[in-house]
Each structure stands twice: as structure tokens, then as C-alpha cells.
Amino acid sequence: MLGSTHGTLTSDLRARVVACGEQPRNAVHDTAAITAVDGDLDVSGRPLYAPVPDLDRFFRPASVAVVGASDADGRPNTGITRQLVDWARRVGARLYPVHPSRESVFGLRCVPSVAELPEQVDLAVLLVGDPLPVIEELAEAKVKFAVAFASGYAETGQEGAAAQTRLAAAVERSGLRLLGPNTNLNAFEKFREDLEGPAIALITQSGHQGRPVFALQELGIRLSHWAPTGNEADLETADFISYFAERPEVGAIACYVEGIKDGRSFLLAADRAAQRGVPVVAVKVGRTETGARMAASHTGKLTGADQVVDAAMRQFGVIRVDGLDELQDTAALLARARRPVADGVVVYSISGGTGAHFSDLAAAAGLKLPRLSEAKQAELHTWIPEYLSVANPVDNGGHPVGDWRGRKIIDAILDDPSVGVLICPITGPFPPMSDKLAQDLVDAAEATDKLVCVVWGSPVGTEAAYRETLLGSSRLATFRTFGNCITAVRAYLDHHRFTTGYLSPFDEAPRTPSPSFRKAQALMRPGKQLSEHAAKSLLRAYGIRVPREQLVTSAAAAVRAAGLVGYPVVMKASGTQLAHKTELGLVKVGLTSASQVRDAYRELTDIARYEDVDLDGILVCQMVERGVEMVVGVTQDALFGPTVTVGLGGVLVEVLHDAAVRVPPFGEDQARAMLGELRGRALLDGVRGGPPVDVDALVEVVLRIQRMALELGDELSELDINPLMVLPRGQGAVALDALAVCR
């Protein structure tokens, strides 16, 4: 099962986390939250490893106080108190009702205030309209955790957000950890304890949205925890991901995320889960959200906020799905399935039409459907008529599933070394064929280490073959739709491919500034946009190649510069307020003589005077023509900080919006993966007789830019290289234009 296949820590990281007091994944946790130690901050002073809060006493407290407890008829707090009393009995916790005017609640003796609790409690549940005054009392009583149900905070607007800020500040001063406000009772639900195997741990910012996943228990799938984070004034999604990733019983983490509180914390938590091999499946609402910033650079206009979230999740192995049905099906499969032994998928069906339909959808989604060998096909034709196709998909014609041949066919397919997943779509019940087929698939799943999936297409869902046979198996994965099955299987294969040999990018992040950083800092002008000439100097500081060029302030100097640079030349106006020179006519290309250079100088300076543009001079540049124009840049994301973008450049940048984005730190594999995401990736390999370009040089530029982004941090508001001319293979890449804005 998944518990035996989690990734391992590198030796350096293991040494550091042991020094922090972290327990191995299979140990019983009773440690304080892990905090950063020397060397665990990057060059910008940000943490490199996620702390793991000790939440054992939150989920399994020895003692609980319910502040505002009630058993009065008709009071909202009464139902909540009753549920908490029942929950405390189930987990073996001592419960103390707290109320200033009641002697008892549900037969339990009340205490009038937190200060008069008979012992130091692990958890306080606050059933009061304003939890702020209670926080200080809890701190004095040394309570470890608190839950605030009260609403009316950041979800209501500016005034509520200010109240939440005050609450968060009080919690930080107190030293306790708070869940909420605006949360609910989901953490105290009744979980089935008769289910075995790896469990799903659930995190939701909206409790109702977790109901479909919670209901999986009725289908025999185990849930271990539910963390309803609410407004996240203190404890956030990232805290629970880090904690659940360390729990030995957790096979997958399912999340419903409305907003990410802190981008860095989220990625550190996702990184921890990836290192442990624990899949994180998330619904993140807001795909249609557009970025609020208005950027001067092309790069800043290429990616909206949700594109950055999507890329960051993918970069750190978080599996993003769209619907709650996909969340439950994907999390269930990833929690329970063994590691794949091969990535080939075979589709097996009673009907040739069903198999062809499913195969088309699976192939379009990127699943690998290998053609079975001639020898394997000949073996299958031992039981399947010769006129039916068994290459993949495998069509059995129907009748063989009704007798002894059915199991033989399934075993033969699973025996093929190229096959890691067998999927059998059963579009509807057709007893006795479908019943016998379902039982054979269950028996085969129990006997193999490969994944066996069934899509039960009947809309009824009450058939014995479905409710008893298929759902009764802990090894076979059952789905109700083609789409959900394909989404889950693709996520399953992608997750294990991603985590195999996974190394944390934070492990390799720079801790100390480079010599390039010191050169670059001297060029920064806080609050200013740099001229093209100054921006290119910034690139030179990080070893990024720019054309031969000179900045001149007279026509005569321009002619001399052209002779030194070498004809043909490009002439461009250079100034601190120039974002897009071409639109103003401030670029002249292909100049081949001294007279053209003199005329161009006069024309450029005349236009600048007419447009009231301040110039620091005119650039006379080497003309570089042969290559593919790309754009590479840096922008500041509100959640994640510096982000690096690469895409098709030149005039195509604003037409195609073909770009990929990553959050530093990342390595060469992610830089190459960015290029693979581009729709125009084929241009780099040469099209219509053109030569392939120097992809290695492009990757090197991306990595140097991400180093710049890491080291300069928020000092660099925007950077835009457009175009970056990527030359034929072996000839490098040249930054023909650059724009930089300092914060």
C-alpha cells in the first residue's frame, strides 16, 4: 500500500529535521511545532522547510472545555454542546462545560469561567459571539488549542477583516493555536472505526463542500480526519497538510480551498507531502479570477492569479481537480492503490463500441495505451473469437465473460509486463454477464499488484454487482463515470511519476547572495523603472548575454558606435519611462550606413521631444536576426512572491499568450517542463526547414533569471526580456530588449 512507497529524505534534510526534533513518519508524534534552524532560510530570509504543528491533542484531546455550553431548549448552542459531549465520550476526553450561570449541562458540572477549570485542558471550543475576550483567559490557563465558530469576520468585508486581524494578533500573543473563526463542527464528526487500510484526511474551508468525501465511508473508504479551517485567522490549510503528511494512517489528503492564506507556507507544506509521497488532491475555486495588477511588462500581462496558483500546485505535485466528485474519486484511488509497476493502460470491455469510446477519451487525456504484443494477442484469441480486436482495447464479444474464460482473459492481460492498469467500463447491468464479470474483476484485483478499475455506468446504483461485489472490494477501484475514472488514473500515474526520486527544490535554494547579486544591487533604483541600457546591465550582472551596444548622445557618436558594433545595427531610444518603444516609433532596425544612422538619430530624438520623453541617450545595438523570439520575465504575485515566466515572444506575446510560469526555487527539470507546456514548443525544434535552436541556452537563461528573482526578492517588481532571441543550437541566446521596474 502507499504507506510503504513514500519518498525518502535526502541525508542533509534528514539531519536538519532530526535536529529540529521531528519524528519519523511512522513514529507517534508528541513534539512541539518544528521551527527553522540556522541554515533553513533562503537568501531572502524566507523559511525553506514547513513546520509541523503537533495537532495530536487537537484531534485526540485528553480534556476539552466548552465555553458557552448550553442544554436549554431552543438555543443554538444546545445542539452543538450535545454533539461535543458525544464526541468527547467517543475519543475518551474529559469535557468541562463553562458557563457563568449554570450549575450543570447535560448532567456535567459547569465551571463559571476558564480560570476555574480543574485542569489544564488541551482544547477549548468557544460557543460565544465574540471570542476575543476569551483568548487572554485561555492563554493564562495554558490551553493548547481553541476553536471559534463565530462568524462576522473577514467574510463580511472590511470591518470584519479588521476584527479578524485583532483576533489573530491576540491569538499570536497568547501562544495557543486557533481553528477558525467562521468554522463548524466537522472536526468532531463521527468517523467509522471499522474500516481498514490507508485513509483520506480531509481539509475544507467550507464544511458543506467536504460532505461528498466524508460520505465515502459509506462505500467502505476510510477517513481519518476532517479539518474545517474556516477563515484561517491562525491555523491554515498548510498546517494541516504538513501534519497529515506525517501521519502513518493517511494515504491521501483531500482539500477544498477557497483562498490560500500564505503562498509560501502552502508550497512548503506541499513539498513536505511530496517528500513523504503523500498525494494532495485539491479543488481550488477561482479559475476565472483575473490578476488585479496592471504591469508595464509583457510578462506581467501573461499570467493571471489563477494561472500562477495552477502552475505552483503542479510544480509541487498538488493534484488540482475541478469538481467535488473528482475530488472524492481521485483521493479515494490515490489513498488505496499500490504503486504502479508500469504505466500502460489496457481497456477491456464486453462491447467494442464501449471500449473504443473509452480508449479515445483516455488517449486524449494523455494516458498511455500500449498495443499488446502479437504473442499476447494470440494468447487472448485462445478464448476470444479471432474476428474481434484484442490489440488494446480488448473486446471479448460478451459471451466469454459468462464462463471460465472470463477470468483467464483478465489474468492474461494483467500478466503483460507493459500493463500497469486494467480498466473495464461496464455501461449497464446485463445479468448474468455483468455479475460474473464484476466478480472475476474483483477476484483478479485481489490476486494482483496492478490496479484494476471498473466504471459502473448504471444510473440506478442499487444492483448487487455494484453495491456488494464491486464496492465490497478494498483492492478494486470503482467509478460511476468515464471522466472521473480517467482523471483519477491519470493523477495516480502522474503522482507516482512525480514523487519517484523527488528532491525538494527548497533543499537546493541559495542561502547566501552570489557575486552577481552584489553587482545587481548597485544598479537598482528603488521605485524607478530602469532604462533599457540599465536593465541590460542587470542581465549582464547575472551572466545573461546581450547584444554588442553603445549608449550615445550625439549623431557623430552614433556613427562611431555603429562602426564598432558592426553593421547592420538597430537604434533605440533609451530612457527610464519607456516601456514599449515600438509603439512610439522609437526603434529603427536594419541600418546599414553612416547616413542612415545619422538620420535615425535625428528622427529618434525628434520623436522623443514631441512625445515629451526624457532620454538618457540612444542605443546603437548589434542586429541579431536568426532565431526564435521568446519572452522571459519576473513578476511579483500577491500570494507567492517572485514568479518566473517563459513564453513565445516578439509580436506573438500579446497575440497568443503562450506562456508557462513557475515559483522559485526550481531546478533544470522544471525549467524544461515549462518549455514543454508551451503550445508553440515545436518552434524550438525547428519547423518548415528551420534549424533547431539552443534549448539548453534558453533553459540556462530561465535558471539565471530565477536566481535573480530569488536574490533580489521584492526589490525587483518586474523584469521583462522580450525578445530573448534563441539562436540555432550551440550558439546561445541573446536578450535583445529588457525592461526592469524596481520596488
C-alpha positions in Angstrom: 0.0 0.0 0.0 1.0 3.6 -0.2 2.5 3.6 3.3 5.4 1.5 2.1 6.2 3.6 -1.0 6.7 7.1 0.3 9.7 9.1 -0.9 12.8 9.4 1.3 14.5 12.5 2.6 18.0 13.4 1.4 20.6 12.9 4.1 21.2 16.7 4.6 17.4 17.3 5.0 17.0 14.3 7.3 19.8 15.7 9.5 18.2 19.1 9.7 14.7 17.9 10.6 16.1 15.5 13.2 17.9 18.4 14.7 14.5 20.2 14.8 13.1 17.3 16.8 11.0 15.9 14.0 9.8 12.3 14.4 10.0 9.7 11.5 6.7 9.3 9.7 5.8 6.0 11.5 6.5 7.3 14.9 4.0 8.5 17.4 4.1 12.3 17.5 4.1 14.2 20.7 6.6 17.0 19.8 6.3 20.8 19.7 6.0 22.5 16.4 9.2 22.4 14.3 10.8 25.8 13.8 13.5 26.9 11.4 17.1 26.4 12.5 20.3 28.1 11.2 20.7 27.5 7.5 17.0 26.9 6.9 16.3 30.3 5.5 16.9 31.2 1.9 18.8 34.2 0.5 15.7 36.4 1.0 15.3 35.3 4.7 12.3 33.1 4.0 11.9 29.6 5.5 12.9 26.6 3.5 11.0 23.9 5.4 7.5 23.6 6.7 7.0 23.4 10.4 4.8 20.6 11.5 2.4 21.7 14.3 1.7 19.0 16.8 -2.0 18.6 16.3 -2.4 15.3 18.1 -4.0 16.9 21.1 -6.4 18.8 18.9 -7.8 15.8 17.2 -7.5 13.5 20.3 -7.5 15.7 23.4 -7.4 14.3 26.9 -9.6 17.2 28.1 -12.0 19.7 26.5 -13.6 22.9 27.7 -16.9 24.1 26.0 -17.1 27.8 26.7 -20.8 28.9 26.4 -22.1 25.4 26.8 -25.9 25.0 26.9 -28.7 22.4 27.2 -31.6 24.9 27.1 -34.3 24.0 24.7 -34.3 26.2 21.5 -30.8 27.6 22.0 -28.4 27.2 19.0 -25.6 26.2 21.4 -27.5 23.3 22.7 -27.2 21.1 19.7 -23.5 21.9 19.3 -22.9 21.1 23.0 -24.7 17.8 22.7 -22.5 16.8 19.7 -19.4 17.8 21.5 -20.4 15.8 24.6 -20.9 12.7 22.4 -17.7 13.3 20.6 -15.7 13.6 23.8 -17.1 10.3 25.0 -16.0 8.6 21.7 -12.4 9.9 21.9 -12.1 9.4 25.7 -11.8 13.1 26.6 -12.9 14.7 29.8 -15.4 17.5 29.0 -15.9 20.6 31.1 -18.9 22.9 30.3 -18.1 26.5 31.0 -21.0 28.9 31.8 -21.2 31.7 34.4 -24.8 31.0 35.5 -25.4 27.2 35.1 -24.6 24.5 37.6 -24.7 21.7 35.0 -25.1 21.0 31.3 -26.3 17.6 30.1 -25.5 16.2 33.6 -22.0 17.5 33.6 -20.9 20.0 36.3 -20.3 23.5 34.9 -17.5 25.8 35.9 -18.2 29.5 35.8 -15.1 30.6 33.9 -12.0 29.4 32.2 -9.9 30.4 35.1 -11.7 27.9 37.3 -11.2 24.8 35.1 -10.0 21.9 37.3 -7.1 21.1 35.0 -5.1 22.4 32.0 -7.2 21.4 29.0 -6.0 20.6 25.6 -8.8 22.1 23.6 -11.4 24.9 24.2 -14.4 25.2 22.0 -15.8 28.7 22.0 -19.6 29.0 21.6 -19.6 32.7 22.2 -20.4 35.6 19.8 -17.1 37.4 20.4 -14.2 35.0 21.2 -11.6 37.8 21.5 -12.1 38.5 25.3 -11.8 34.7 26.0 -8.4 34.4 24.2 -6.5 36.0 27.0 -8.2 33.8 29.6 -7.3 30.7 27.6 -3.7 31.9 27.4 -3.5 32.3 31.2 -4.9 28.8 31.6 -2.3 27.5 29.2 -4.9 26.0 26.8 -3.2 24.5 23.7 -6.0 24.8 21.1 -9.2 26.7 20.6 -12.0 26.5 18.1 -14.0 29.7 17.3 -17.3 29.1 15.5 -18.3 32.8 15.5 -18.9 34.5 12.1 -18.9 38.1 11.0 -15.2 38.4 10.3 -13.2 38.7 7.0 -16.0 37.0 5.1 -18.2 40.1 5.7 -16.0 42.9 4.4 -13.5 45.5 5.6 -14.8 45.9 9.1 -15.0 42.2 9.7 -11.4 41.8 8.3 -10.2 44.3 10.8 -11.9 42.4 13.6 -10.2 39.2 12.4 -6.8 40.9 12.4 -7.3 41.9 16.0 -8.3 38.3 16.8 -5.3 36.9 15.0 -3.0 39.2 16.9 -4.4 38.2 20.2 -4.0 34.5 19.3 -0.4 35.1 18.3 0.3 36.8 21.7 -1.4 34.0 23.6 0.7 31.1 22.3 -2.3 28.9 21.7 -3.4 27.7 18.2 -6.9 28.7 16.9 -9.1 27.0 14.4 -11.4 29.5 12.7 -13.2 31.8 13.1 -16.3 31.0 11.0 -15.7 27.3 11.2 -18.0 24.4 12.2 -18.3 21.0 13.8 -16.8 18.9 11.1 -13.6 18.2 13.1 -15.9 16.4 15.6 -17.8 14.2 13.3 -18.4 10.5 14.0 -15.9 8.6 11.8 -16.3 4.9 11.1 -13.8 2.9 13.0 -14.5 -0.5 11.4 -12.7 0.4 8.1 -9.1 -0.6 7.4 -6.4 0.5 5.1 -4.9 3.9 4.3 -7.3 6.8 5.0 -8.2 10.1 3.4 -7.6 13.2 5.6 -9.9 16.0 4.6 -9.3 19.8 4.7 -12.1 22.2 3.8 -12.6 25.9 4.1 -16.4 25.4 3.6 -17.7 22.5 5.6 -20.6 21.6 3.3 -18.1 21.1 0.4 -16.5 18.2 2.3 -19.7 16.2 2.6 -19.1 14.1 -0.6 -15.7 13.0 0.6 -17.0 12.3 4.1 -19.7 10.1 2.6 -17.1 7.8 1.0 -17.1 6.0 4.3 -20.5 4.5 3.3 -18.7 3.0 0.3 -16.1 1.4 2.5 -13.3 4.1 2.2 -11.7 5.2 5.4 -11.5 8.8 6.6 -9.2 9.6 9.5 -9.6 13.4 10.0 -11.6 16.4 8.9 -10.1 19.9 9.4 -12.6 22.7 8.6 -10.3 25.7 8.5 -12.8 28.5 8.1 -11.3 31.9 7.9 -7.8 30.7 8.9 -7.0 33.5 11.4 -4.3 31.2 12.7 -4.3 27.5 11.7 -4.4 27.2 7.9 -4.6 24.6 5.2 -0.8 24.4 5.0 -0.6 23.5 8.7 -2.9 20.5 8.3 -1.2 19.3 5.1 2.1 19.2 6.9 0.6 17.4 9.9 -1.4 14.9 7.8 1.7 14.1 5.6 3.4 12.8 8.7 0.5 10.6 9.9 1.2 6.9 9.1 -2.5 6.1 8.5 -3.0 8.9 5.9 -2.9 7.6 2.3 -4.1 10.9 0.7 -5.1 14.4 1.6 -8.2 15.9 0.0 -8.7 19.7 0.1 -11.4 22.2 -0.8 -9.6 25.6 -0.9 -11.4 28.9 -1.4 -8.3 31.0 -0.8 -4.7 30.4 0.1 -3.6 32.3 3.2 0.1 32.3 2.5 1.5 31.0 -0.7 5.0 30.2 0.6 3.5 28.2 3.5 1.3 26.3 1.2 4.2 25.3 -1.1 6.4 24.3 1.8 3.6 22.0 3.0 3.0 20.6 -0.4 6.8 20.0 -0.7 6.7 18.1 2.6 3.9 15.9 1.4 5.7 15.2 -1.9 8.8 14.2 0.0 6.7 11.7 2.0 5.0 10.5 -1.2 1.6 11.5 0.2 -0.7 12.7 -2.6 -2.6 16.0 -2.1 -5.7 16.4 -4.2 -7.3 19.8 -4.2 -10.3 21.7 -5.5 -9.2 25.4 -5.7 -12.1 27.7 -6.6 -11.4 30.8 -8.6 -10.3 29.6 -12.0 -11.9 32.6 -13.7 -10.2 35.1 -11.4 -8.0 37.5 -13.2 -4.9 39.2 -11.9 -5.5 42.6 -10.3 -2.2 44.1 -11.1 -1.5 46.2 -14.2 2.1 45.6 -15.3 4.3 47.6 -17.6 5.9 44.4 -18.8 4.6 41.8 -21.3 5.4 39.2 -18.6 3.1 40.7 -16.1 0.2 40.6 -18.6 0.7 36.9 -19.5 -0.5 35.2 -16.3 -3.5 35.9 -14.2 -3.5 35.0 -10.5 -5.2 31.6 -11.0 -2.6 30.6 -13.6 0.1 31.2 -11.0 -1.8 29.1 -8.5 -2.3 26.3 -11.0 1.3 26.3 -12.0 2.5 26.4 -8.4 0.3 23.4 -7.4 1.5 21.4 -10.4 5.2 22.4 -9.6 4.9 20.9 -6.1 2.8 17.9 -7.0 -0.6 19.0 -5.8 -3.3 17.4 -8.0 -5.8 20.0 -8.9 -9.3 18.8 -9.9 -12.4 20.8 -10.8 -15.4 19.1 -9.0 -16.2 17.5 -5.7 -17.0 14.3 -7.5 -13.5 14.3 -9.0 -12.0 15.1 -5.5 -13.7 12.1 -3.9 -12.8 9.7 -6.7 -9.3 10.8 -7.2 -8.5 10.9 -3.5 -10.0 7.5 -2.9 -7.9 5.9 -5.6 -4.7 7.5 -4.6 -5.2 6.6 -0.9 -5.7 2.9 -1.5 -3.8 1.9 -4.7 -0.4 0.4 -4.7 2.5 2.0 -6.5 2.2 1.3 -10.3 4.5 -1.3 -11.7 4.0 0.0 -15.3 2.3 3.0 -16.9 0.5 1.1 -19.6 -3.3 1.2 -19.5 -5.5 -1.5 -21.1 -9.2 -1.1 -21.7 -11.2 -4.3 -21.6 -14.9 -4.5 -22.3 -17.9 -6.6 -23.3 -18.7 -4.1 -26.2 -16.3 -3.0 -28.9 -18.1 0.4 -29.1 -17.7 0.9 -25.3 -14.0 0.0 -25.5 -13.3 2.3 -28.4 -15.2 5.2 -26.8 -13.3 4.9 -23.5 -10.0 4.5 -25.3 -10.4 7.6 -27.3 -11.1 9.6 -24.1 -8.2 8.0 -22.3 -5.7 8.7 -25.1 -6.9 12.3 -25.4 -6.2 12.7 -21.7 -2.7 11.6 -22.1 -2.9 8.0 -20.8 -0.6 5.5 -22.5 -2.5 2.7 -24.2 0.2 0.3 -25.4 -0.6 -2.1 -28.3 -0.4 -5.6 -26.9 2.3 -7.8 -28.4 1.4 -10.3 -31.2 2.1 -13.1 -28.7 -0.3 -11.7 -26.2 -3.0 -11.2 -28.8 -2.6 -14.8 -29.9 -3.0 -15.9 -26.3 -6.1 -13.8 -25.9 -7.6 -15.3 -29.1 -7.5 -18.7 -27.3 -10.6 -17.5 -25.5 -11.8 -14.6 -27.7 -13.0 -15.1 -31.3 -10.4 -14.2 -34.0 -12.6 -11.6 -35.7 -12.6 -9.4 -32.5 -9.8 -6.9 -31.8 -7.6 -7.6 -28.8 -4.7 -5.2 -29.5 -6.0 -2.6 -26.9 -8.8 -2.0 -26.3 -9.6 -5.7 -25.8 -13.2 -6.6 -27.0 -14.3 -10.0 -25.7 -17.6 -10.1 -27.6 -19.6 -10.7 -24.5 -20.1 -14.4 -24.2 -16.6 -15.4 -22.8 -17.3 -13.4 -19.6 -20.1 -15.8 -18.7 -18.0 -18.8 -18.1 -14.5 -19.9 -17.1 -12.9 -18.0 -20.0 -13.6 -14.6 -18.3 -11.0 -14.9 -15.6 -8.5 -16.4 -18.0 -8.7 -13.3 -20.2 -8.3 -10.9 -17.3 -5.3 -12.7 -15.8 -3.6 -12.9 -19.2 -4.0 -9.1 -19.7 -2.6 -8.4 -16.2 0.3 -10.7 -16.8 1.6 -8.5 -19.6 4.6 -6.5 -18.3 3.6 -3.4 -20.2 0.3 -3.2 -18.3 0.0 -1.3 -15.1 -3.7 -0.5 -15.1 -6.7 -2.5 -16.4 -9.9 -0.5 -16.8 -13.2 -2.3 -17.6 -16.1 0.0 -18.4 -19.5 -1.7 -17.8 -22.0 0.6 -19.2 -25.0 -1.1 -17.6 -26.1 -4.2 -15.8 -26.7 -7.2 -18.0 -27.1 -10.2 -15.8 -25.7 -12.7 -15.6 -22.8 -11.5 -17.7 -22.1 -8.3 -15.8 -22.4 -10.1 -12.4 -19.9 -12.7 -13.4 -17.6 -10.1 -14.9 -17.7 -8.0 -11.8 -16.8 -11.0 -9.6 -13.9 -12.0 -11.9 -12.5 -8.5 -11.8 -12.7 -8.4 -8.0 -11.0 -11.7 -7.7 -8.3 -10.7 -10.1 -7.7 -7.4 -8.3 -7.2 -9.3 -5.0 -4.6 -11.5 -6.7 -2.5 -8.9 -8.5 -0.3 -6.0 -7.5 -1.7 -4.0 -10.5 -4.5 -1.5 -10.5 -7.9 -2.8 -11.6 -10.7 -0.2 -12.2 -14.3 -0.6 -13.1 -16.7 2.1 -14.4 -20.2 1.0 -13.4 -22.4 3.1 -15.7 -25.8 2.2 -14.5 -27.7 5.3 -13.2 -29.5 3.1 -10.7 -26.7 2.0 -8.5 -28.6 -0.5 -6.4 -27.5 -3.6 -8.3 -25.9 -6.3 -6.2 -23.0 -6.5 -8.6 -22.3 -2.8 -7.8 -23.3 -2.4 -4.2 -22.0 -5.7 -2.9 -19.4 -7.2 -5.3 -17.6 -4.1 -6.6 -17.9 -1.8 -3.5 -17.2 -4.8 -1.3 -13.6 -4.9 -2.6 -10.9 -2.9 -1.0 -8.5 -3.5 -3.9 -10.6 -2.7 -6.9 -11.4 0.9 -7.7 -15.0 1.6 -8.8 -16.2 4.7 -10.6 -19.5 5.9 -11.9 -18.3 8.0 -14.9 -15.7 7.7 -17.6 -14.4 11.2 -16.9 -13.8 10.6 -13.2 -12.0 7.3 -13.9 -9.7 8.8 -16.4 -9.0 11.9 -14.2 -8.2 9.6 -11.2 -6.0 7.2 -13.1 -4.0 9.9 -14.8 -3.5 11.6 -11.4 -2.4 8.2 -9.9 0.2 7.6 -12.6 1.4 11.3 -12.6 1.7 11.4 -8.8 3.9 8.3 -8.6 6.0 9.5 -11.5 6.4 12.9 -9.8 7.4 11.5 -6.4 9.8 8.8 -7.6 13.2 10.2 -6.7 11.6 13.6 -5.7 14.1 16.1 -4.3 12.9 19.2 -2.7 13.7 22.3 -4.7 14.0 24.2 -1.4 16.9 21.9 -0.5 18.9 23.5 -3.3 17.8 27.1 -2.8 20.6 29.6 -2.3 21.3 30.5 1.3 23.8 33.3 0.6 23.9 36.0 -2.0 26.1 35.5 -5.1 28.6 38.0 -6.5 26.0 38.7 -9.2 23.6 39.9 -6.5 26.1 42.5 -5.2 26.6 43.8 -8.8 22.9 43.9 -9.4 22.0 45.7 -6.2 24.3 48.6 -7.2 22.1 49.0 -10.3 18.7 49.1 -8.6 16.8 52.3 -8.2 14.0 52.0 -5.7 10.7 53.0 -7.0 12.0 53.6 -10.5 11.8 51.9 -13.9 15.3 51.3 -15.3 16.2 52.3 -18.8 16.8 49.5 -21.3 20.6 50.2 -21.0 20.4 49.8 -17.2 18.2 46.8 -17.4 20.6 45.1 -19.7 23.4 45.8 -17.3 21.3 44.0 -14.7 21.2 41.0 -17.0 24.9 41.2 -17.6 25.4 41.0 -13.8 23.8 37.6 -13.9 25.7 36.4 -16.9 22.9 36.7 -19.4 24.2 37.6 -22.9 23.1 40.9 -24.5 24.0 42.3 -27.9 27.0 44.5 -28.5 25.8 48.0 -28.0 26.8 51.6 -27.0 24.8 54.4 -25.5 25.4 57.7 -27.3 24.2 61.3 -27.1 25.1 62.7 -30.5 24.8 61.7 -34.2 28.5 61.6 -34.6 28.9 59.3 -31.6 26.2 57.1 -33.1 28.1 56.7 -36.3 31.3 55.8 -34.5 29.4 53.3 -32.3 27.9 51.7 -35.4 31.3 51.2 -36.8 32.4 49.5 -33.6 29.3 47.4 -33.2 29.3 46.4 -36.8 26.6 46.9 -39.5 23.7 46.3 -39.8 22.6 47.9 -36.5 19.5 48.7 -34.5 19.0 52.1 -32.9 16.6 52.6 -30.0 15.7 55.4 -27.6 16.7 54.7 -24.0 15.0 56.2 -21.0 13.6 55.4 -17.7 9.9 56.0 -18.7 9.9 53.9 -21.9 8.0 50.6 -21.6 7.0 50.0 -25.2 9.3 51.9 -27.6 8.0 50.3 -30.8 4.5 51.9 -30.5 6.1 55.4 -30.4 8.3 54.8 -33.3 11.4 54.8 -31.2 13.1 51.8 -32.7 14.9 51.7 -36.1 16.2 48.4 -37.4 18.4 47.2 -40.3 20.5 50.4 -40.6 23.4 49.7 -42.9 25.2 53.0 -43.4 26.5 56.1 -41.6 23.9 58.3 -43.3 21.1 56.1 -42.2 22.5 56.1 -38.6 22.7 60.0 -38.6 19.1 60.3 -40.0 17.8 57.7 -37.5 19.5 59.6 -34.6 17.8 62.8 -35.5 14.4 61.1 -36.1 14.5 59.3 -32.7 15.4 62.4 -30.8 12.7 64.5 -32.6 10.0 61.9 -31.7 11.2 61.8 -28.1 10.9 65.6 -27.9 7.4 65.6 -29.5 6.3 62.8 -27.1 7.9 64.6 -24.2 10.0 61.5 -23.3 13.2 62.0 -21.3 16.1 60.1 -22.8 19.4 59.1 -21.3 20.6 58.5 -24.8 20.3 56.4 -28.0 21.3 52.8 -28.0 23.3 51.6 -31.1 22.9 47.8 -31.0 24.2 44.8 -32.9 21.4 43.4 -35.0 20.6 39.7 -34.3 18.1 38.2 -36.7 18.3 34.4 -36.9 16.5 32.5 -34.1 13.2 32.1 -32.2 11.9 35.1 -30.2 11.0 34.2 -26.6 10.0 36.2 -23.6 11.4 35.5 -20.1 10.5 37.6 -17.1 9.8 38.1 -13.4 6.6 39.4 -11.8 5.5 39.7 -8.2 2.5 37.6 -7.3 0.4 38.6 -4.3 0.4 35.0 -2.9 3.7 33.5 -3.9 6.1 36.5 -4.4 8.5 36.4 -7.3 7.4 34.2 -10.2 9.3 33.4 -13.4 7.5 33.3 -16.8 8.7 32.0 -20.2 6.8 32.0 -23.4 6.8 32.9 -27.1 8.0 36.4 -27.5 8.2 39.2 -30.0 4.9 40.3 -31.6 3.4 36.8 -30.7 3.5 37.5 -26.9 0.3 39.6 -26.8 -1.5 37.6 -29.6 -1.0 34.0 -28.4 -0.4 34.5 -24.6 1.5 31.2 -24.8 3.5 31.1 -21.5 4.4 29.0 -18.6 5.1 30.1 -15.0 6.9 28.8 -12.0 7.6 29.9 -8.5 11.3 29.9 -7.4 13.1 27.9 -6.3 13.1 25.3 -9.1 15.7 23.3 -11.0 16.5 22.4 -14.5 13.8 19.8 -14.8 11.1 22.3 -14.0 12.7 24.8 -16.4 12.5 22.2 -19.2 9.0 21.3 -18.1 7.9 24.9 -18.6 9.0 24.8 -22.3 7.1 21.5 -22.7 3.9 23.3 -21.6 4.1 25.8 -24.4 1.7 25.4 -27.4 4.5 26.6 -29.6 7.1 24.3 -28.2 7.7 22.8 -31.7 9.2 26.1 -32.9 12.2 25.4 -30.7 12.8 22.1 -32.5 12.8 23.8 -36.0 9.8 23.9 -38.3 9.5 24.3 -42.1 13.2 23.6 -42.7 14.4 25.9 -39.9 17.2 24.7 -37.6 16.5 23.6 -34.0 17.5 26.3 -31.6 19.7 26.3 -28.5 17.2 25.0 -25.9 20.0 24.4 -23.4 20.9 28.1 -23.6 17.2 29.1 -23.1 17.0 26.9 -20.0 20.1 28.4 -18.6 18.6 31.9 -19.0 15.5 30.8 -17.2 17.6 29.4 -14.3 19.7 32.6 -14.1 16.5 34.7 -14.1 15.1 32.6 -11.2 18.3 33.1 -9.3 17.9 36.9 -9.8 14.3 36.7 -8.7 15.3 34.8 -5.5 18.1 37.1 -4.6 16.5 40.5 -5.4 13.2 39.3 -3.9 10.6 42.1 -3.8 13.2 44.7 -4.7 12.5 43.7 -8.3 8.9 44.5 -9.1 9.0 43.4 -12.7 11.6 42.2 -15.3 10.8 41.6 -18.9 13.2 40.2 -21.6 11.4 40.5 -24.9 12.6 39.3 -27.2 15.1 36.9 -26.0 16.5 35.6 -29.3 17.3 31.9 -29.0 19.9 31.2 -31.7 20.5 27.9 -33.6 21.7 25.0 -31.5 25.1 25.7 -29.9 25.0 29.4 -30.5 23.3 30.6 -27.3 20.6 33.1 -26.6 20.7 36.9 -26.6 18.5 39.4 -24.7 17.6 42.0 -27.4 15.4 44.1 -25.2 14.8 44.4 -21.4 12.6 46.3 -19.0 13.0 46.3 -15.3 11.0 48.0 -12.6 12.4 48.4 -9.0 10.1 48.5 -6.0 
